[in-house]
Amino acid sequence: MYAGETDEIAALTVMQLYSYLVARQTLMIHSSLVDYNGEGIMFLGPSGIGKTTQAELWNKYQNAEILNGDMVFVRKNEDGFYGYGSPWHGSSAYYKNAKVKLKAMIVLEQAPENVLRRLDGFELLQGMMDQVFLPHWYMETMETCLDTLDKLLEEVPLYHLACRPDEDAVLLVKNELNM
């Protein structure tokens, strides 16, 4: 077996696993996840935007537990949506086999001032679509994925946080979410 075959087998294995998970209302989202007193906050955005940095700030200033720094599973359970740490953690060192009920999801943007606002309407899809792994290889699974994403956006609020990497950003979110 040569290196290319190993990569192909790994990719097929991930596709098969993800198809199985999506059928069970589970999404894979490019994000970090913290557990703050039993409430989950996900930070979403492209690589390098500060997902892990925000998680570390919550850990430093609020003693939140970091469950994952880069790749989070989100699953619909009987009493709501939960975020799960995954073994895939990208460049982040954080991954933990644990779950927490989601309180909010936050799309990050680096900015000179900290500003938080709740997204609605079309902004919800804009904020999420680039961060959700969509199973394009199988139409039925894709439909289930989009249905689960729709339910997630109905149940868990999505915010936009323009921020600096500082304690004030943490306090702004904490106060807005009444945590």
OpenMM code with the backbone's topology and positions (N, CA, C; nanometers):
from openmm import Vec3, app, unit

residues = "MET TYR ALA GLY GLU THR ASP GLU ILE ALA ALA LEU THR VAL MET GLN LEU TYR SER TYR LEU VAL ALA ARG GLN THR LEU MET ILE HIS SER SER LEU VAL ASP TYR ASN GLY GLU GLY ILE MET PHE LEU GLY PRO SER GLY ILE GLY LYS THR THR GLN ALA GLU LEU TRP ASN LYS TYR GLN ASN ALA GLU ILE LEU ASN GLY ASP MET VAL PHE VAL ARG LYS ASN GLU ASP GLY PHE TYR GLY TYR GLY SER PRO TRP HIS GLY SER SER ALA TYR TYR LYS ASN ALA LYS VAL LYS LEU LYS ALA MET ILE VAL LEU GLU GLN ALA PRO GLU ASN VAL LEU ARG ARG LEU ASP GLY PHE GLU LEU LEU GLN GLY MET MET ASP GLN VAL PHE LEU PRO HIS TRP TYR MET GLU THR MET GLU THR CYS LEU ASP THR LEU ASP LYS LEU LEU GLU GLU VAL PRO LEU TYR HIS LEU ALA CYS ARG PRO ASP GLU ASP ALA VAL LEU LEU VAL LYS ASN GLU LEU ASN MET".split()
positions = [
    Vec3(0.0856, -0.1171, 0.0000),
    Vec3(0.0000, 0.0000, 0.0000),
    Vec3(0.0904, 0.1237, 0.0000),
    Vec3(0.0620, 0.2183, -0.0871),
    Vec3(0.1420, 0.3407, -0.0912),
    Vec3(0.0685, 0.4527, -0.0181),
    Vec3(0.1375, 0.5659, 0.0073),
    Vec3(0.0841, 0.6752, 0.0886),
    Vec3(-0.0484, 0.7277, 0.0351),
    Vec3(-0.0629, 0.7389, -0.0949),
    Vec3(-0.1872, 0.7881, -0.1534),
    Vec3(-0.3060, 0.6993, -0.1211),
    Vec3(-0.2846, 0.5675, -0.1210),
    Vec3(-0.3922, 0.4746, -0.0865),
    Vec3(-0.4345, 0.4924, 0.0585),
    Vec3(-0.3390, 0.5150, 0.1469),
    Vec3(-0.3691, 0.5367, 0.2883),
    Vec3(-0.4568, 0.6605, 0.3052),
    Vec3(-0.4242, 0.7691, 0.2340),
    Vec3(-0.5038, 0.8915, 0.2396),
    Vec3(-0.6441, 0.8678, 0.1868),
    Vec3(-0.6559, 0.7929, 0.0778),
    Vec3(-0.7866, 0.7639, 0.0191),
    Vec3(-0.8714, 0.6790, 0.1132),
    Vec3(-0.8101, 0.5805, 0.1762),
    Vec3(-0.8827, 0.4954, 0.2709),
    Vec3(-0.9296, 0.5782, 0.3896),
    Vec3(-0.8453, 0.6664, 0.4400),
    Vec3(-0.8836, 0.7531, 0.5512),
    Vec3(-1.0001, 0.8430, 0.5117),
    Vec3(-0.9954, 0.9004, 0.3923),
    Vec3(-1.1031, 0.9883, 0.3456),
    Vec3(-1.2341, 0.9101, 0.3324),
    Vec3(-1.2283, 0.7907, 0.2775),
    Vec3(-1.3489, 0.7088, 0.2642),
    Vec3(-1.4049, 0.6688, 0.4001),
    Vec3(-1.3171, 0.6401, 0.4941),
    Vec3(-1.3609, 0.6044, 0.6291),
    Vec3(-1.4334, 0.7209, 0.6944),
    Vec3(-1.3789, 0.8423, 0.6816),
    Vec3(-1.4429, 0.9613, 0.7378),
    Vec3(-1.5782, 0.9853, 0.6710),
    Vec3(-1.5849, 0.9699, 0.5399),
    Vec3(-1.7112, 0.9883, 0.4682),
    Vec3(-1.8167, 0.8891, 0.5175),
    Vec3(-1.7762, 0.7650, 0.5351),
    Vec3(-1.8690, 0.6626, 0.5816),
    Vec3(-1.9148, 0.6919, 0.7244),
    Vec3(-1.8220, 0.7279, 0.8114),
    Vec3(-1.8551, 0.7613, 0.9498),
    Vec3(-1.9496, 0.8812, 0.9542),
    Vec3(-1.9185, 0.9847, 0.8765),
    Vec3(-2.0012, 1.1041, 0.8796),
    Vec3(-2.1412, 1.0766, 0.8235),
    Vec3(-2.1522, 0.9958, 0.7219),
    Vec3(-2.2837, 0.9581, 0.6697),
    Vec3(-2.3657, 0.8890, 0.7780),
    Vec3(-2.3019, 0.8015, 0.8529),
    Vec3(-2.3678, 0.7324, 0.9637),
    Vec3(-2.4141, 0.8329, 1.0696),
    Vec3(-2.3267, 0.9278, 1.1054),
    Vec3(-2.3602, 1.0254, 1.2093),
    Vec3(-2.4710, 1.1209, 1.1641),
    Vec3(-2.4637, 1.1679, 1.0410),
    Vec3(-2.5657, 1.2611, 0.9907),
    Vec3(-2.7034, 1.1944, 0.9938),
    Vec3(-2.7107, 1.0676, 0.9619),
    Vec3(-2.8382, 0.9957, 0.9665),
    Vec3(-2.8958, 0.9928, 1.1074),
    Vec3(-2.8127, 1.0179, 1.2069),
    Vec3(-2.8534, 1.0217, 1.3477),
    Vec3(-2.8534, 1.1647, 1.4020),
    Vec3(-2.8829, 1.2606, 1.3138),
    Vec3(-2.8952, 1.4028, 1.3473),
    Vec3(-2.7706, 1.4581, 1.4163),
    Vec3(-2.6553, 1.4241, 1.3596),
    Vec3(-2.5276, 1.4732, 1.4114),
    Vec3(-2.4544, 1.5465, 1.3004),
    Vec3(-2.4071, 1.6678, 1.3328),
    Vec3(-2.3323, 1.7500, 1.2380),
    Vec3(-2.1882, 1.7643, 1.2849),
    Vec3(-2.0993, 1.7858, 1.1903),
    Vec3(-1.9592, 1.8152, 1.2220),
    Vec3(-1.9373, 1.9617, 1.1820),
    Vec3(-1.8953, 2.0426, 1.2800),
    Vec3(-1.8848, 2.1863, 1.2586),
    Vec3(-1.7448, 2.2334, 1.2935),
    Vec3(-1.6873, 2.3145, 1.2052),
    Vec3(-1.5551, 2.3731, 1.2264),
    Vec3(-1.5686, 2.4814, 1.3324),
    Vec3(-1.5356, 2.4463, 1.4561),
    Vec3(-1.5569, 2.5369, 1.5689),
    Vec3(-1.4801, 2.4887, 1.6908),
    Vec3(-1.4743, 2.5761, 1.7905),
    Vec3(-1.4252, 2.5354, 1.9216),
    Vec3(-1.5461, 2.5286, 2.0145),
    Vec3(-1.5316, 2.4572, 2.1253),
    Vec3(-1.6429, 2.4365, 2.2179),
    Vec3(-1.5937, 2.4455, 2.3606),
    Vec3(-1.6641, 2.5266, 2.4415),
    Vec3(-1.6341, 2.5339, 2.5837),
    Vec3(-1.7579, 2.4961, 2.6637),
    Vec3(-1.7325, 2.4418, 2.7812),
    Vec3(-1.8372, 2.4092, 2.8779),
    Vec3(-1.8204, 2.5058, 2.9941),
    Vec3(-1.9150, 2.5972, 3.0066),
    Vec3(-1.9136, 2.6926, 3.1171),
    Vec3(-2.0311, 2.6605, 3.2095),
    Vec3(-2.0010, 2.5986, 3.3221),
    Vec3(-2.1031, 2.5629, 3.4218),
    Vec3(-2.2190, 2.4845, 3.3605),
    Vec3(-2.1879, 2.3899, 3.2732),
    Vec3(-2.2894, 2.3046, 3.2142),
    Vec3(-2.3607, 2.3633, 3.0938),
    Vec3(-2.3124, 2.4764, 3.0435),
    Vec3(-2.3702, 2.5375, 2.9247),
    Vec3(-2.2615, 2.5504, 2.8187),
    Vec3(-2.2940, 2.5101, 2.6961),
    Vec3(-2.1950, 2.5081, 2.5893),
    Vec3(-2.2000, 2.6317, 2.5019),
    Vec3(-2.0822, 2.6800, 2.4688),
    Vec3(-2.0674, 2.7896, 2.3741),
    Vec3(-1.9721, 2.7423, 2.2654),
    Vec3(-2.0172, 2.7562, 2.1399),
    Vec3(-1.9333, 2.7222, 2.0252),
    Vec3(-1.8874, 2.8506, 1.9586),
    Vec3(-1.7591, 2.8538, 1.9199),
    Vec3(-1.7025, 2.9658, 1.8456),
    Vec3(-1.6714, 2.9162, 1.7051),
    Vec3(-1.7310, 2.9810, 1.6048),
    Vec3(-1.7199, 2.9378, 1.4661),
    Vec3(-1.6418, 3.0381, 1.3839),
    Vec3(-1.5772, 2.9882, 1.2801),
    Vec3(-1.5074, 3.0745, 1.1866),
    Vec3(-1.3981, 2.9993, 1.1140),
    Vec3(-1.3418, 3.0633, 1.0135),
    Vec3(-1.2348, 2.9983, 0.9378),
    Vec3(-1.1081, 2.9821, 1.0206),
    Vec3(-1.0174, 2.9020, 0.9727),
    Vec3(-0.8891, 2.8817, 1.0411),
    Vec3(-0.8192, 3.0158, 1.0624),
    Vec3(-0.7666, 3.0344, 1.1816),
    Vec3(-0.6907, 3.1545, 1.2128),
    Vec3(-0.7729, 3.2714, 1.2634),
    Vec3(-0.9057, 3.2575, 1.2734),
    Vec3(-0.9912, 3.3689, 1.3151),
    Vec3(-0.9894, 3.3902, 1.4661),
    Vec3(-0.9569, 3.2845, 1.5439),
    Vec3(-0.9504, 3.3002, 1.6890),
    Vec3(-1.0428, 3.2091, 1.7669),
    Vec3(-1.0864, 3.0980, 1.7071),
    Vec3(-1.1755, 3.0052, 1.7776),
    Vec3(-1.1090, 2.9498, 1.9039),
    Vec3(-0.9897, 2.8986, 1.8888),
    Vec3(-0.9189, 2.8431, 2.0034),
    Vec3(-0.8810, 2.9541, 2.1007),
    Vec3(-0.8450, 3.0698, 2.0496),
    Vec3(-0.8102, 3.1832, 2.1364),
    Vec3(-0.9281, 3.2201, 2.2253),
    Vec3(-1.0488, 3.2296, 2.1681),
    Vec3(-1.1659, 3.2620, 2.2503),
    Vec3(-1.1916, 3.1526, 2.3540),
    Vec3(-1.1770, 3.0269, 2.3150),
    Vec3(-1.1939, 2.9168, 2.4108),
    Vec3(-1.0922, 2.9293, 2.5245),
    Vec3(-0.9690, 2.9605, 2.4900),
    Vec3(-0.8646, 2.9768, 2.5934),
    Vec3(-0.8932, 3.0956, 2.6848),
    Vec3(-0.9492, 3.2024, 2.6293),
    Vec3(-0.9864, 3.3182, 2.7125),
    Vec3(-1.0968, 3.2808, 2.8107),
    Vec3(-1.1936, 3.2032, 2.7652),
    Vec3(-1.2991, 3.1570, 2.8555),
    Vec3(-1.2414, 3.0667, 2.9643),
    Vec3(-1.1448, 2.9860, 2.9279),
    Vec3(-1.0782, 2.9008, 3.0262),
    Vec3(-1.0008, 2.9850, 3.1274),
    Vec3(-0.9284, 3.0824, 3.0788),
    Vec3(-0.8441, 3.1665, 3.1640),
    Vec3(-0.9260, 3.2545, 3.2592),
    Vec3(-1.0289, 3.3210, 3.2068),
    Vec3(-1.1014, 3.4201, 3.2868),
    Vec3(-1.2280, 3.3676, 3.3540),
    Vec3(-1.2842, 3.2575, 3.3031),
    Vec3(-1.4091, 3.2055, 3.3600),
    Vec3(-1.3984, 3.0583, 3.4009),
    Vec3(-1.2794, 3.0013, 3.3895),
    Vec3(-1.2560, 2.8622, 3.4256),
    Vec3(-1.3448, 2.7645, 3.3466),
    Vec3(-1.3788, 2.8015, 3.2225),
    Vec3(-1.4566, 2.7126, 3.1359),
    Vec3(-1.3668, 2.5994, 3.0880),
    Vec3(-1.4260, 2.4844, 3.0683),
    Vec3(-1.3515, 2.3684, 3.0198),
    Vec3(-1.3564, 2.3668, 2.8670),
    Vec3(-1.2418, 2.3520, 2.8042),
    Vec3(-1.2352, 2.3447, 2.6590),
    Vec3(-1.2537, 2.1990, 2.6174),
    Vec3(-1.3620, 2.1732, 2.5402),
    Vec3(-1.3886, 2.0366, 2.4952),
    Vec3(-1.3259, 2.0080, 2.3593),
    Vec3(-1.3131, 2.1112, 2.2764),
    Vec3(-1.2452, 2.0946, 2.1480),
    Vec3(-1.2069, 2.2315, 2.0949),
    Vec3(-1.0961, 2.2360, 2.0238),
    Vec3(-1.0474, 2.3624, 1.9718),
    Vec3(-1.0681, 2.3832, 1.8238),
    Vec3(-1.1216, 2.2822, 1.7508),
    Vec3(-1.1296, 2.2994, 1.6064),
    Vec3(-1.2443, 2.2257, 1.5372),
    Vec3(-1.2874, 2.1128, 1.5885),
    Vec3(-1.3872, 2.0322, 1.5182),
    Vec3(-1.4846, 1.9735, 1.6204),
    Vec3(-1.6095, 2.0184, 1.6149),
    Vec3(-1.7090, 1.9802, 1.7144),
    Vec3(-1.8219, 1.9024, 1.6465),
    Vec3(-1.8674, 1.7969, 1.7124),
    Vec3(-1.9887, 1.7281, 1.6701),
    Vec3(-2.1057, 1.7917, 1.7437),
    Vec3(-2.2160, 1.8138, 1.6727),
    Vec3(-2.3377, 1.8683, 1.7321),
    Vec3(-2.4487, 1.7692, 1.7026),
    Vec3(-2.5196, 1.7300, 1.8086),
    Vec3(-2.6221, 1.6270, 1.7922),
    Vec3(-2.7529, 1.6694, 1.8566),
    Vec3(-2.8619, 1.6375, 1.7875),
    Vec3(-2.9960, 1.6611, 1.8398),
    Vec3(-3.0321, 1.5470, 1.9323),
    Vec3(-3.0554, 1.5777, 2.0596),
    Vec3(-3.1022, 1.4798, 2.1571),
    Vec3(-3.2458, 1.5145, 2.1949),
    Vec3(-3.3069, 1.4346, 2.2806),
    Vec3(-3.4464, 1.4567, 2.3189),
    Vec3(-3.4699, 1.5946, 2.3797),
    Vec3(-3.3748, 1.6444, 2.4565),
    Vec3(-3.3938, 1.7719, 2.5268),
    Vec3(-3.3153, 1.8874, 2.4655),
    Vec3(-3.2721, 1.8743, 2.3411),
    Vec3(-3.2037, 1.9849, 2.2756),
    Vec3(-3.0776, 1.9398, 2.2040),
    Vec3(-2.9993, 2.0385, 2.1635),
    Vec3(-2.8746, 2.0115, 2.0919),
    Vec3(-2.7559, 2.0125, 2.1881),
    Vec3(-2.6659, 1.9174, 2.1653),
    Vec3(-2.5448, 1.9057, 2.2461),
    Vec3(-2.4221, 1.9163, 2.1564),
    Vec3(-2.3173, 1.9762, 2.2115),
    Vec3(-2.1874, 1.9787, 2.1471),
    Vec3(-2.1007, 1.8714, 2.2091),
    Vec3(-2.0237, 1.8029, 2.1241),
    Vec3(-1.9362, 1.6939, 2.1693),
    Vec3(-1.7941, 1.7223, 2.1236),
    Vec3(-1.6995, 1.6993, 2.2120),
    Vec3(-1.5602, 1.7043, 2.1703),
    Vec3(-1.5347, 1.5906, 2.0729),
    Vec3(-1.4442, 1.6085, 1.9819),
    Vec3(-1.4126, 1.5035, 1.8853),
    Vec3(-1.2624, 1.4783, 1.8848),
    Vec3(-1.2210, 1.3632, 1.8319),
    Vec3(-1.0775, 1.3357, 1.8256),
    Vec3(-1.0056, 1.4199, 1.7208),
    Vec3(-1.0815, 1.4877, 1.6340),
    Vec3(-1.0209, 1.5753, 1.5339),
    Vec3(-1.0089, 1.7142, 1.5932),
    Vec3(-0.8890, 1.7624, 1.6071),
    Vec3(-0.8693, 1.8912, 1.6738),
    Vec3(-0.7803, 1.9854, 1.5939),
    Vec3(-0.7503, 1.9494, 1.4708),
    Vec3(-0.6711, 2.0373, 1.3843),
    Vec3(-0.5409, 2.0805, 1.4501),
    Vec3(-0.5112, 2.2093, 1.4399),
    Vec3(-0.3872, 2.2618, 1.4980),
    Vec3(-0.4018, 2.2867, 1.6477),
    Vec3(-0.5225, 2.2732, 1.7000),
    Vec3(-0.5475, 2.2933, 1.8424),
    Vec3(-0.5058, 2.1691, 1.9204),
    Vec3(-0.4663, 2.1890, 2.0433),
    Vec3(-0.4280, 2.0760, 2.1285),
    Vec3(-0.5456, 2.0242, 2.2108),
    Vec3(-0.6629, 2.0845, 2.1937),
    Vec3(-0.7760, 2.0542, 2.2806),
    Vec3(-0.8747, 1.9584, 2.2160),
    Vec3(-0.8960, 1.8477, 2.2832),
    Vec3(-1.0012, 1.7545, 2.2460),
    Vec3(-1.0317, 1.6689, 2.3674),
    Vec3(-1.1594, 1.6564, 2.3970),
    Vec3(-1.2007, 1.5814, 2.5140),
    Vec3(-1.3277, 1.5046, 2.4809),
    Vec3(-1.3361, 1.3830, 2.5268),
    Vec3(-1.4537, 1.2996, 2.5065),
    Vec3(-1.5582, 1.3383, 2.6110),
    Vec3(-1.6335, 1.4451, 2.5805),
    Vec3(-1.7359, 1.4959, 2.6718),
    Vec3(-1.8409, 1.5688, 2.5900),
    Vec3(-1.9554, 1.5967, 2.6528),
    Vec3(-2.0619, 1.6687, 2.5848),
    Vec3(-2.1175, 1.7762, 2.6774),
    Vec3(-2.1844, 1.8750, 2.6149),
    Vec3(-2.2492, 1.9822, 2.6902),
    Vec3(-2.3665, 2.0335, 2.6073),
    Vec3(-2.4767, 2.0656, 2.6749),
    Vec3(-2.5930, 2.1227, 2.6060),
    Vec3(-2.5565, 2.2622, 2.5568),
    Vec3(-2.5912, 2.2915, 2.4311),
    Vec3(-2.5528, 2.4189, 2.3705),
    Vec3(-2.6421, 2.5332, 2.4167),
    Vec3(-2.5778, 2.6395, 2.4579),
    Vec3(-2.6452, 2.7639, 2.4960),
    Vec3(-2.6449, 2.8613, 2.3784),
    Vec3(-2.5319, 2.8669, 2.3048),
    Vec3(-2.5193, 2.9616, 2.1941),
    Vec3(-2.4049, 2.9211, 2.1028),
    Vec3(-2.4132, 2.9717, 1.9795),
    Vec3(-2.3057, 2.9587, 1.8816),
    Vec3(-2.2664, 3.1004, 1.8417),
    Vec3(-2.1367, 3.1220, 1.8248),
    Vec3(-2.0877, 3.2570, 1.7994),
    Vec3(-1.9918, 3.2560, 1.6816),
    Vec3(-2.0268, 3.3318, 1.5775),
    Vec3(-1.9411, 3.3492, 1.4610),
    Vec3(-1.8433, 3.4622, 1.4935),
    Vec3(-1.7152, 3.4354, 1.4748),
    Vec3(-1.6120, 3.5318, 1.5137),
    Vec3(-1.5635, 3.6169, 1.3970),
    Vec3(-1.5254, 3.7388, 1.4326),
    Vec3(-1.4589, 3.8310, 1.3421),
    Vec3(-1.3597, 3.9108, 1.4251),
    Vec3(-1.2375, 3.9236, 1.3787),
    Vec3(-1.1393, 4.0054, 1.4486),
    Vec3(-1.1712, 4.1521, 1.4228),
    Vec3(-1.1668, 4.2344, 1.5294),
    Vec3(-1.2041, 4.3752, 1.5170),
    Vec3(-1.1359, 4.4565, 1.6270),
    Vec3(-1.1255, 4.5879, 1.6082),
    Vec3(-1.0627, 4.6725, 1.7103),
    Vec3(-1.1498, 4.6947, 1.8338),
    Vec3(-1.2812, 4.6686, 1.8233),
    Vec3(-1.3714, 4.6838, 1.9372),
    Vec3(-1.4584, 4.5591, 1.9493),
    Vec3(-1.5041, 4.5314, 2.0705),
    Vec3(-1.5901, 4.4163, 2.0964),
    Vec3(-1.7364, 4.4552, 2.0769),
    Vec3(-1.8021, 4.3880, 1.9822),
    Vec3(-1.9439, 4.4131, 1.9536),
    Vec3(-2.0105, 4.2778, 1.9298),
    Vec3(-2.1210, 4.2540, 2.0004),
    Vec3(-2.1946, 4.1283, 1.9880),
    Vec3(-2.3372, 4.1591, 1.9436),
    Vec3(-2.3852, 4.0819, 1.8442),
    Vec3(-2.5251, 4.0961, 1.8033),
    Vec3(-2.5783, 3.9608, 1.7596),
    Vec3(-2.7067, 3.9415, 1.7866),
    Vec3(-2.7724, 3.8161, 1.7489),
    Vec3(-2.8072, 3.8207, 1.6006),
    Vec3(-2.7845, 3.7084, 1.5332),
    Vec3(-2.8146, 3.6986, 1.3909),
    Vec3(-2.9548, 3.6421, 1.3711),
    Vec3(-3.0164, 3.6815, 1.2603),
    Vec3(-3.1461, 3.6249, 1.2256),
    Vec3(-3.1613, 3.6242, 1.0741),
    Vec3(-3.2705, 3.5647, 1.0288),
    Vec3(-3.2969, 3.5594, 0.8857),
    Vec3(-3.1849, 3.4931, 0.8069),
    Vec3(-3.1548, 3.5526, 0.6928),
    Vec3(-3.0537, 3.4974, 0.6026),
    Vec3(-2.9150, 3.4957, 0.6662),
    Vec3(-2.8906, 3.5864, 0.7617),
    Vec3(-2.7607, 3.5908, 0.8297),
    Vec3(-2.7294, 3.4599, 0.9015),
    Vec3(-2.8327, 3.3888, 0.9446),
    Vec3(-2.8105, 3.2608, 1.0119),
    Vec3(-2.7379, 3.1636, 0.9199),
    Vec3(-2.7870, 3.1514, 0.7979),
    Vec3(-2.7231, 3.0608, 0.7026),
    Vec3(-2.5843, 3.1096, 0.6636),
    Vec3(-2.5703, 3.2393, 0.6419),
    Vec3(-2.4393, 3.2942, 0.6074),
    Vec3(-2.3372, 3.2629, 0.7154),
    Vec3(-2.3777, 3.2724, 0.8401),
    Vec3(-2.2853, 3.2491, 0.9504),
    Vec3(-2.2441, 3.1042, 0.9671),
    Vec3(-2.3299, 3.0123, 0.9236),
    Vec3(-2.3057, 2.8706, 0.9489),
    Vec3(-2.2536, 2.7911, 0.8302),
    Vec3(-2.2978, 2.8228, 0.7113),
    Vec3(-2.2765, 2.7319, 0.5980),
    Vec3(-2.1307, 2.6982, 0.5701),
    Vec3(-2.0415, 2.7931, 0.5835),
    Vec3(-1.9005, 2.7639, 0.5558),
    Vec3(-1.8350, 2.6800, 0.6652),
    Vec3(-1.9013, 2.6652, 0.7794),
    Vec3(-1.8409, 2.5935, 0.8918),
    Vec3(-1.8972, 2.4527, 0.9113),
    Vec3(-2.0078, 2.4218, 0.8456),
    Vec3(-2.0695, 2.2894, 0.8566),
    Vec3(-2.0170, 2.2008, 0.7445),
    Vec3(-1.9764, 2.0809, 0.7790),
    Vec3(-1.9323, 1.9856, 0.6778),
    Vec3(-2.0564, 1.9227, 0.6149),
    Vec3(-2.0719, 1.9469, 0.4869),
    Vec3(-2.1881, 1.8978, 0.4142),
    Vec3(-2.1520, 1.7714, 0.3365),
    Vec3(-2.2316, 1.6663, 0.3519),
    Vec3(-2.2034, 1.5400, 0.2829),
    Vec3(-2.2518, 1.5418, 0.1380),
    Vec3(-2.1788, 1.6095, 0.0514),
    Vec3(-2.2172, 1.6248, -0.0896),
    Vec3(-2.2211, 1.4919, -0.1653),
    Vec3(-2.1580, 1.3901, -0.1124),
    Vec3(-2.1436, 1.2644, -0.1848),
    Vec3(-2.2702, 1.1786, -0.1849),
    Vec3(-2.3722, 1.2151, -0.1030),
    Vec3(-2.4909, 1.1304, -0.0944),
    Vec3(-2.6123, 1.2186, -0.0677),
    Vec3(-2.7018, 1.2297, -0.1636),
    Vec3(-2.8131, 1.3255, -0.1585),
    Vec3(-2.9024, 1.3053, -0.0364),
    Vec3(-2.9367, 1.1818, -0.0037),
    Vec3(-3.0240, 1.1564, 0.1112),
    Vec3(-2.9598, 1.2049, 0.2406),
    Vec3(-2.8323, 1.1789, 0.2555),
    Vec3(-2.7599, 1.2252, 0.3734),
    Vec3(-2.7520, 1.3776, 0.3754),
    Vec3(-2.7342, 1.4381, 0.2593),
    Vec3(-2.7296, 1.5838, 0.2489),
    Vec3(-2.8622, 1.6448, 0.2956),
    Vec3(-2.9729, 1.5879, 0.2558),
    Vec3(-3.1037, 1.6381, 0.2975),
    Vec3(-3.1215, 1.6272, 0.4491),
    Vec3(-3.0789, 1.5162, 0.5070),
    Vec3(-3.0869, 1.4984, 0.6520),
    Vec3(-2.9975, 1.6005, 0.7228),
    Vec3(-2.8799, 1.6239, 0.6685),
    Vec3(-2.7874, 1.7210, 0.7248),
    Vec3(-2.8503, 1.8608, 0.7268),
    Vec3(-2.9082, 1.9019, 0.6154),
    Vec3(-2.9694, 2.0349, 0.6062),
    Vec3(-3.0911, 2.0470, 0.6976),
    Vec3(-3.1665, 1.9394, 0.7117),
    Vec3(-3.2808, 1.9395, 0.8034),
    Vec3(-3.2335, 1.9560, 0.9478),
    Vec3(-3.1285, 1.8847, 0.9843),
    Vec3(-3.0732, 1.8965, 1.1195),
    Vec3(-3.0181, 2.0368, 1.1423),
    Vec3(-2.9508, 2.0918, 1.0425),
    Vec3(-2.8983, 2.2285, 1.0531),
    Vec3(-3.0123, 2.3282, 1.0730),
    Vec3(-3.1213, 2.3111, 1.0016),
    Vec3(-3.2377, 2.3987, 1.0171),
    Vec3(-3.2914, 2.3930, 1.1600),
    Vec3(-3.3031, 2.2737, 1.2154),
    Vec3(-3.3507, 2.2578, 1.3534),
    Vec3(-3.2533, 2.3225, 1.4519),
    Vec3(-3.1236, 2.3053, 1.4281),
    Vec3(-3.0218, 2.3661, 1.5149),
    Vec3(-3.0380, 2.5173, 1.5178),
    Vec3(-3.0545, 2.5783, 1.4007),
    Vec3(-3.0666, 2.7238, 1.3936),
    Vec3(-3.1988, 2.7736, 1.4526),
    Vec3(-3.2993, 2.6898, 1.4588),
    Vec3(-3.4253, 2.7257, 1.5242),
    Vec3(-3.4122, 2.7218, 1.6758),
    Vec3(-3.3308, 2.6293, 1.7274),
    Vec3(-3.3250, 2.6058, 1.8720),
    Vec3(-3.2094, 2.6746, 1.9445),
    Vec3(-3.0972, 2.6927, 1.8776),
    Vec3(-2.9790, 2.7490, 1.9443),
    Vec3(-2.9470, 2.8839, 1.8805),
    Vec3(-2.9437, 2.9906, 1.9604),
    Vec3(-2.9173, 3.1224, 1.9019),
    Vec3(-2.7764, 3.1323, 1.8440),
    Vec3(-2.7674, 3.2066, 1.7339),
    Vec3(-2.6403, 3.2304, 1.6661),
    Vec3(-2.6099, 3.3796, 1.6745),
    Vec3(-2.4888, 3.4113, 1.7178),
    Vec3(-2.4454, 3.5496, 1.7341),
    Vec3(-2.3251, 3.5772, 1.6454),
    Vec3(-2.3013, 3.7042, 1.6222),
    Vec3(-2.1793, 3.7518, 1.5563),
    Vec3(-2.1026, 3.8322, 1.6600),
    Vec3(-1.9763, 3.7952, 1.6808),
    Vec3(-1.8901, 3.8662, 1.7753),
    Vec3(-1.7713, 3.9239, 1.7009),
    Vec3(-1.7733, 4.0556, 1.6830),
    Vec3(-1.6549, 4.1268, 1.6357),
    Vec3(-1.5747, 4.1559, 1.7624),
    Vec3(-1.4473, 4.1147, 1.7662),
    Vec3(-1.3803, 4.1205, 1.8954),
    Vec3(-1.2288, 4.1312, 1.8875),
    Vec3(-1.1779, 4.1689, 2.0012),
    Vec3(-1.0353, 4.1623, 2.0305),
    Vec3(-1.0141, 4.0351, 2.1130),
    Vec3(-0.8924, 3.9859, 2.1189),
    Vec3(-0.8661, 3.8684, 2.2032),
    Vec3(-0.8389, 3.9110, 2.3478),
    Vec3(-0.9459, 3.9514, 2.4192),
    Vec3(-0.9271, 4.0004, 2.5556),
    Vec3(-1.0431, 3.9607, 2.6466),
    Vec3(-1.0266, 3.9887, 2.7755),
    Vec3(-1.1272, 3.9526, 2.8746),
    Vec3(-1.2601, 4.0240, 2.8505),
    Vec3(-1.2559, 4.1447, 2.7974),
    Vec3(-1.3797, 4.2182, 2.7713),
    Vec3(-1.4706, 4.1445, 2.6731),
    Vec3(-1.4118, 4.0755, 2.5754),
    Vec3(-1.4925, 3.9975, 2.4811),
    Vec3(-1.5652, 3.8856, 2.5547),
    Vec3(-1.4974, 3.8217, 2.6472),
    Vec3(-1.5579, 3.7153, 2.7277),
    Vec3(-1.6727, 3.7715, 2.8108),
    Vec3(-1.6486, 3.8826, 2.8778),
    Vec3(-1.7508, 3.9419, 2.9642),
    Vec3(-1.8720, 3.9902, 2.8847),
    Vec3(-1.8494, 4.0422, 2.7659),
    Vec3(-1.9594, 4.0852, 2.6794),
    Vec3(-2.0509, 3.9680, 2.6475),
    Vec3(-1.9934, 3.8561, 2.6066),
    Vec3(-2.0726, 3.7369, 2.5751),
    Vec3(-2.1409, 3.6840, 2.7002),
    Vec3(-2.0698, 3.6736, 2.8084),
    Vec3(-2.1260, 3.6221, 2.9337),
    Vec3(-2.2459, 3.7046, 2.9762),
    Vec3(-2.2358, 3.8352, 2.9705),
    Vec3(-2.3472, 3.9223, 3.0115),
    Vec3(-2.4651, 3.9111, 2.9160),
    Vec3(-2.4384, 3.9096, 2.7859),
    Vec3(-2.5460, 3.9015, 2.6860),
    Vec3(-2.6222, 3.7704, 2.6984),
    Vec3(-2.5524, 3.6626, 2.7297),
    Vec3(-2.6157, 3.5311, 2.7399),
    Vec3(-2.6695, 3.5022, 2.8805),
    Vec3(-2.6582, 3.5997, 2.9700),
    Vec3(-2.7045, 3.5832, 3.1083),
    Vec3(-2.6466, 3.4586, 3.1742),
    Vec3(-2.5169, 3.4469, 3.1677),
    Vec3(-2.4506, 3.3281, 3.2232),
    Vec3(-2.3855, 3.3616, 3.3565),
] * unit.nanometer
topology = app.Topology()
chain = topology.addChain("A")
for resn in residues:
    res = topology.addResidue(resn, chain)
    for name in ("N", "CA", "C"):
        topology.addAtom(name, app.Element.getBySymbol(name[0]), res)
